[in-house]
Amino acid sequence: MQLGEVSISLAHLVSRSLSQQKIDPDPVMRPYTDWPLPADGEARIGIARYMRLGHAAILASGDEWLGLEMARLIHPGDFLLPGLACACAPTLGEGLHLLCEAEALYSDNSRGHARFERHSEGGWLTFYSLAPYNAFNRFVVDSVLGSWWHLARQLSGDELQDAQLEIDYQIPTDESDVKPSNHENIWSEHYAQRLGLPPTHVRFAGSCNRLWLPARALDSPTRQTAPVAFAQLRQQILQLLEARQSHLDSVSRTRRAIAMRLSGRTPGRDEVAVALNLHPRTLARRLAAEGWHYEGLLDDTRRGLAERYLRDTGMSLKEISWILGFAGPESFQHAFRRWHAQPPGAWRGQHQINT
């Protein structure tokens, strides 16, 4: 079970942000990527390695808000075909909707997926939570929300001063591995300044990561609107998404649905069936046809994710147990001993990847 991956285009964006700050990207990029970076539309980088790359870039630049610097340099093409389609959409709202719908073509994460929710007054672009937060994954939230904000401004030509940002993580107060920020107003002002928003429109420790955009911007044509090209690109994108899904069997789809609903809880079969647009009995029959039952697949999904988190990240056992929906570290350790006949700490010592 993979934790996730992102297009190599986003690693190119890290490299551009370093070069923009007159920093040689070579020693930062080389330990985590194939360097020089390939110009391959199918090339990917694992999400854990991408987070380590971002953290290394933050240390090299001394810029705690490097994710926002990356966002400032965003181009529609950094989101591959979905980004190009978004740029020529009939309206900004239609483009952003497709950008979220086609997220799997440039970013895939076991924790969740982006979504666009439209209301009469405006709409929310929502990015899933990466809690618990640390120096490695905050930059991902910064870069995603910031990229949405800058992309919306580029494509609409609207300054969007009435946009609002809600950020899931709390402002860090005790970080030893990056420049410390001990005052909430410093962090909030930096975030607002880099995005060109009033500080009152940026809120931390919210219920989720999301960007609100007003209806006037969402309903307006993009600056490069080309409805025929958009329709053609959209058709290609939907075909690519269908091709990605067609090779997934019921077990694989159920694993993904379970993984996206684990954090802090144990998703039941009925809930997962609804997410897959299936009746619970239909899901049970399909899993049985492939030699599984729901409880066994839930357990096996947790096992696979546990191995990835222990091997590829520096998360504590407490954090991993929460992400996997266990009642606590003791329950997680008991399950891990059942899987591997040894405690998770010992397994991590034998398998952890340091870069």
C-alpha positions as CSV (number, residue, x, y, z in Angstrom):
1,M,0.0,0.0,0.0
2,Q,1.7,3.2,-1.2
3,L,1.5,6.4,0.9
4,G,1.2,8.4,-2.3
5,E,3.1,10.1,-5.1
6,V,3.3,13.4,-7.0
7,S,4.2,14.3,-10.5
8,I,7.9,15.1,-11.1
9,S,6.6,18.5,-12.3
10,L,6.2,19.4,-8.6
11,A,9.8,18.5,-7.9
12,H,10.7,20.8,-10.9
13,L,8.8,23.5,-9.0
14,V,11.0,22.9,-5.9
15,S,14.1,23.3,-8.1
16,R,12.7,26.5,-9.6
17,S,12.1,28.0,-6.2
18,L,15.6,27.3,-5.1
19,S,17.1,28.8,-8.3
20,Q,14.9,31.8,-7.8
21,Q,16.6,32.4,-4.5
22,K,20.1,31.9,-6.1
23,I,20.6,28.5,-4.4
24,D,22.2,25.7,-6.4
25,P,19.5,23.0,-6.5
26,D,21.9,20.2,-7.3
27,P,23.0,19.2,-3.8
28,V,19.4,19.6,-2.5
29,M,17.7,17.6,-5.2
30,R,20.2,14.9,-5.9
31,P,19.6,12.8,-2.7
32,Y,15.8,12.6,-3.3
33,T,15.3,12.6,-7.1
34,D,16.8,11.4,-10.4
35,W,18.9,14.4,-11.2
36,P,18.8,16.2,-13.5
37,L,15.0,16.0,-13.3
38,P,13.4,14.2,-16.2
39,A,10.9,15.9,-18.5
40,D,8.7,12.9,-18.4
41,G,4.9,13.3,-18.0
42,E,4.6,9.9,-16.3
43,A,7.5,10.3,-13.9
44,R,6.5,10.4,-10.2
45,I,8.2,10.9,-6.8
46,G,6.9,9.1,-3.7
47,I,5.1,11.5,-1.3
48,A,7.4,10.7,1.7
49,R,10.5,11.4,-0.4
50,Y,8.8,14.6,-1.8
51,M,8.2,15.8,1.8
52,R,11.9,15.1,2.7
53,L,12.9,17.0,-0.4
54,G,10.8,20.0,0.6
55,H,12.2,19.9,4.1
56,A,15.8,19.8,2.7
57,A,14.9,22.8,0.5
58,I,13.6,24.7,3.5
59,L,16.9,24.1,5.4
60,A,19.0,25.0,2.4
61,S,17.1,28.3,1.8
62,G,16.4,29.2,5.4
63,D,12.9,30.0,4.2
64,E,10.3,28.6,6.5
65,W,7.6,29.5,4.0
66,L,9.2,27.9,1.0
67,G,5.9,26.2,0.1
68,L,4.5,29.7,-0.5
69,E,7.5,30.7,-2.6
70,M,6.8,27.6,-4.7
71,A,3.2,28.7,-5.0
72,R,4.2,32.1,-6.3
73,L,6.1,30.5,-9.2
74,I,3.2,28.2,-10.2
75,H,2.2,27.8,-13.8
76,P,-0.9,25.9,-15.1
77,G,1.4,23.3,-16.7
78,D,2.8,22.3,-13.4
79,F,-0.6,20.5,-12.9
80,L,0.0,18.7,-16.3
81,L,-3.1,18.3,-18.6
82,P,-5.6,19.3,-15.9
83,G,-3.7,22.6,-15.3
84,L,-3.7,23.4,-19.0
85,A,-7.4,22.6,-19.2
86,C,-8.1,24.8,-16.2
87,A,-6.3,27.7,-18.0
88,C,-8.6,27.6,-21.0
89,A,-11.9,26.7,-19.2
90,P,-15.1,28.6,-20.0
91,T,-15.2,29.8,-16.4
92,L,-12.7,29.7,-13.5
93,G,-15.1,27.5,-11.5
94,E,-15.3,24.9,-14.3
95,G,-11.6,24.8,-14.5
96,L,-11.0,24.4,-10.8
97,H,-13.6,21.7,-10.6
98,L,-11.8,19.7,-13.3
99,L,-8.4,20.4,-11.6
100,C,-9.7,18.7,-8.4
101,E,-11.6,16.0,-10.3
102,A,-8.4,15.0,-12.2
103,E,-6.0,15.3,-9.2
104,A,-4.9,11.7,-9.6
105,L,-3.1,12.6,-12.8
106,Y,-0.6,14.8,-10.9
107,S,-1.0,13.9,-7.2
108,D,-2.2,10.8,-5.4
109,N,-2.3,10.4,-1.6
110,S,-3.6,7.6,0.6
111,R,-4.8,10.3,3.1
112,G,-7.5,11.8,0.8
113,H,-8.1,13.8,-2.3
114,A,-8.9,17.5,-3.1
115,R,-12.5,18.6,-3.9
116,F,-14.3,21.7,-5.1
117,E,-17.7,22.6,-3.5
118,R,-19.7,25.3,-5.1
119,H,-22.3,27.5,-3.3
120,S,-24.3,30.5,-4.4
121,E,-21.9,33.0,-2.9
122,G,-18.7,31.3,-3.9
123,G,-16.9,28.1,-3.6
124,W,-14.4,26.1,-1.5
125,L,-11.3,24.4,-2.7
126,T,-10.6,21.8,0.0
127,F,-7.3,19.9,0.6
128,Y,-7.4,16.9,2.9
129,S,-5.7,17.0,6.3
130,L,-2.2,15.7,6.8
131,A,-2.4,15.8,10.6
132,P,-0.3,15.2,12.7
133,Y,1.7,18.1,11.3
134,N,5.5,18.5,11.4
135,A,8.3,20.3,9.6
136,F,8.0,17.8,6.7
137,N,4.3,18.1,5.7
138,R,3.4,21.7,6.5
139,F,5.1,22.8,3.4
140,V,2.8,20.6,1.3
141,V,-0.3,22.4,2.7
142,D,1.4,25.8,2.1
143,S,2.3,24.9,-1.5
144,V,-1.1,23.5,-2.4
145,L,-3.3,26.3,-0.9
146,G,-0.8,28.9,-2.1
147,S,-0.8,27.4,-5.6
148,W,-4.6,27.4,-5.8
149,W,-4.6,31.0,-4.7
150,H,-2.0,32.2,-7.3
151,L,-3.5,30.1,-10.1
152,A,-7.0,31.6,-9.4
153,R,-5.5,35.1,-9.6
154,Q,-3.5,34.3,-12.8
155,L,-6.5,32.8,-14.6
156,S,-9.2,35.3,-13.5
157,G,-7.2,38.5,-13.5
158,D,-9.0,39.3,-10.2
159,E,-6.9,40.4,-7.2
160,L,-9.2,38.3,-5.0
161,Q,-8.7,40.4,-1.9
162,D,-11.9,39.0,-0.5
163,A,-10.7,35.4,-0.7
164,Q,-10.2,33.5,2.5
165,L,-7.9,30.7,3.7
166,E,-8.5,28.2,6.4
167,I,-5.4,26.2,7.4
168,D,-5.7,22.9,9.4
169,Y,-2.4,23.1,11.3
170,Q,-1.6,25.2,14.3
171,I,1.2,27.7,14.1
172,P,4.4,25.9,15.3
173,T,6.0,27.4,18.4
174,D,9.0,25.2,19.0
175,E,10.8,24.0,15.9
176,S,14.6,23.4,16.2
177,D,15.2,22.2,12.6
178,V,14.0,25.4,10.9
179,K,14.0,29.1,11.7
180,P,11.9,29.4,14.8
181,S,8.6,31.4,14.8
182,N,7.5,32.0,18.3
183,H,4.8,34.6,17.8
184,E,1.5,33.9,16.0
185,N,1.4,37.4,14.5
186,I,4.8,36.8,12.7
187,W,3.6,33.6,11.1
188,S,0.2,35.0,10.1
189,E,1.7,38.2,8.7
190,H,4.3,36.3,6.6
191,Y,1.6,34.0,5.2
192,A,-0.7,37.0,4.4
193,Q,2.1,39.1,2.9
194,R,3.3,36.3,0.6
195,L,-0.2,35.7,-0.7
196,G,-1.3,39.3,-0.9
197,L,-4.2,38.8,1.5
198,P,-5.3,40.8,4.6
199,P,-4.1,38.9,7.7
200,T,-7.7,38.7,8.9
201,H,-8.5,36.5,5.9
202,V,-5.9,33.8,6.9
203,R,-7.0,31.5,9.8
204,F,-4.9,28.8,11.4
205,A,-6.0,25.8,13.4
206,G,-9.2,25.5,11.4
207,S,-11.3,22.5,10.7
208,C,-9.6,21.8,7.3
209,N,-7.3,23.1,4.7
210,R,-9.4,25.2,2.2
211,L,-9.5,28.3,0.0
212,W,-12.8,30.3,-0.5
213,L,-13.2,32.2,-3.7
214,P,-16.1,34.6,-4.5
215,A,-18.8,33.8,-7.1
216,R,-17.8,36.7,-9.3
217,A,-14.4,35.1,-10.0
218,L,-15.7,31.6,-10.3
219,D,-18.4,32.6,-12.8
220,S,-16.0,34.8,-14.9
221,P,-14.2,33.4,-18.1
222,T,-10.6,32.6,-17.6
223,R,-8.2,35.0,-19.3
224,Q,-7.2,32.4,-21.9
225,T,-10.7,30.9,-22.3
226,A,-11.0,28.5,-25.2
227,P,-14.1,26.4,-24.8
228,V,-13.4,24.0,-27.7
229,A,-9.8,23.3,-26.5
230,F,-11.2,22.9,-22.9
231,A,-13.8,20.3,-24.1
232,Q,-11.1,18.4,-26.0
233,L,-8.7,18.4,-23.1
234,R,-11.4,17.4,-20.7
235,Q,-12.3,14.4,-22.8
236,Q,-8.7,13.3,-22.8
237,I,-8.4,13.8,-19.1
238,L,-11.5,11.7,-18.4
239,Q,-10.2,8.9,-20.6
240,L,-6.9,8.9,-18.7
241,L,-8.7,8.8,-15.4
242,E,-10.9,5.9,-16.6
243,A,-7.8,4.1,-17.8
244,R,-6.3,4.5,-14.3
245,Q,-9.4,3.1,-12.7
246,S,-10.1,0.3,-15.1
247,H,-7.1,-1.8,-13.9
248,L,-8.1,-1.6,-10.3
249,D,-10.0,-4.5,-9.0
250,S,-12.6,-4.4,-6.1
251,V,-9.9,-5.1,-3.5
252,S,-7.7,-2.3,-4.7
253,R,-10.5,0.2,-4.8
254,T,-11.6,-0.8,-1.3
255,R,-8.1,-0.5,0.0
256,R,-8.0,3.1,-1.2
257,A,-11.4,3.9,0.2
258,I,-10.3,2.5,3.6
259,A,-7.0,4.3,3.7
260,M,-8.6,7.7,3.0
261,R,-11.0,7.2,6.0
262,L,-8.6,5.8,8.6
263,S,-7.2,8.8,10.5
264,G,-8.3,8.7,14.1
265,R,-11.1,6.1,13.4
266,T,-12.0,2.8,12.0
267,P,-14.2,3.0,8.9
268,G,-17.0,0.4,8.7
269,R,-17.9,-1.7,5.7
270,D,-21.2,0.2,5.1
271,E,-19.4,3.6,5.0
272,V,-16.8,2.3,2.6
273,A,-19.5,0.7,0.4
274,V,-21.3,4.1,0.2
275,A,-18.0,5.8,-0.9
276,L,-17.7,3.2,-3.7
277,N,-21.4,3.7,-4.7
278,L,-22.1,0.0,-3.8
279,H,-24.6,-1.7,-1.6
280,P,-22.7,-3.3,1.4
281,R,-23.8,-6.8,0.3
282,T,-22.6,-6.1,-3.2
283,L,-19.2,-5.0,-1.8
284,A,-19.1,-8.1,0.4
285,R,-19.8,-10.4,-2.6
286,R,-17.1,-8.7,-4.8
287,L,-14.5,-9.0,-2.1
288,A,-15.4,-12.6,-1.5
289,A,-15.0,-13.3,-5.2
290,E,-11.4,-12.1,-4.9
291,G,-10.8,-14.1,-1.7
292,W,-11.3,-11.4,0.9
293,H,-13.7,-10.3,3.6
294,Y,-13.9,-6.7,4.7
295,E,-12.3,-7.1,8.2
296,G,-9.4,-9.0,6.8
297,L,-8.8,-6.3,4.1
298,L,-9.0,-3.5,6.7
299,D,-6.4,-5.3,8.8
300,D,-4.2,-5.9,5.8
301,T,-4.5,-2.3,4.6
302,R,-3.4,-1.1,8.0
303,R,-0.4,-3.5,7.9
304,G,0.7,-2.2,4.5
305,L,0.4,1.4,5.5
306,A,2.1,0.8,8.9
307,E,5.1,-0.6,7.1
308,R,5.3,2.4,4.8
309,Y,5.0,4.9,7.6
310,L,7.7,3.1,9.7
311,R,10.0,2.7,6.7
312,D,9.6,6.0,4.9
313,T,8.8,8.6,7.6
314,G,10.0,9.7,11.0
315,M,6.6,9.7,12.5
316,S,6.3,8.5,16.1
317,L,4.4,5.3,17.0
318,K,1.7,7.4,18.6
319,E,1.3,9.4,15.4
320,I,1.2,6.3,13.2
321,S,-1.3,4.6,15.4
322,W,-3.6,7.6,15.1
323,I,-3.3,7.8,11.3
324,L,-4.2,4.1,11.1
325,G,-7.2,4.5,13.3
326,F,-6.0,2.4,16.3
327,A,-7.3,3.2,19.8
328,G,-3.8,4.0,20.9
329,P,-0.1,3.0,20.5
330,E,-0.6,-0.1,22.6
331,S,-3.3,-1.4,20.2
332,F,-1.0,-0.6,17.2
333,Q,1.9,-2.4,18.8
334,H,-0.2,-5.4,19.6
335,A,-1.4,-5.6,15.9
336,F,2.2,-5.1,14.6
337,R,3.5,-8.0,16.7
338,R,0.7,-10.1,15.3
339,W,1.8,-9.1,11.8
340,H,5.6,-9.4,12.1
341,A,6.3,-11.2,15.4
342,Q,8.3,-8.2,16.6
343,P,7.6,-4.7,17.9
344,P,7.3,-1.8,15.3
345,G,10.4,-0.1,16.7
346,A,12.6,-3.1,16.0
347,W,11.1,-3.5,12.5
348,R,11.7,0.2,11.8
349,G,15.4,-0.1,12.8
350,Q,15.9,-2.9,10.3
351,H,14.0,-1.3,7.4
352,Q,13.9,2.5,7.7
353,I,15.1,4.6,4.7
354,N,17.1,7.6,5.8
355,T,16.8,9.7,2.7
